[in-house]
Amino acid sequence: MASNDANGILAARLLFILFFEHLVILVKLFIQWIIPDIPRYIKIAREREEYSLRAKATLMDANKY
């Protein structure tokens, strides 16, 4: 009987460790999802630069003809 009790305790410990590990992974993934890779001000600056480059290219194409 002591062997069954020890196995039950060992199984419970293993389940707790697996549950806790998965919980930590889920929290990590949630935090990665919440925090953007590129800050908003950099994203806006890039979009402005791309827009101005497209506008300049359009003007240069219009001046060719």
Protein Blocks (a to p, Z undefined) as FASTA:
>chain_A
ZZmmmmmmmmmmmmmmmmmmmmmmmmmmmmmmmpcfbdfklmmmmmmmmmmmmmmmmmmm
mmmZZ
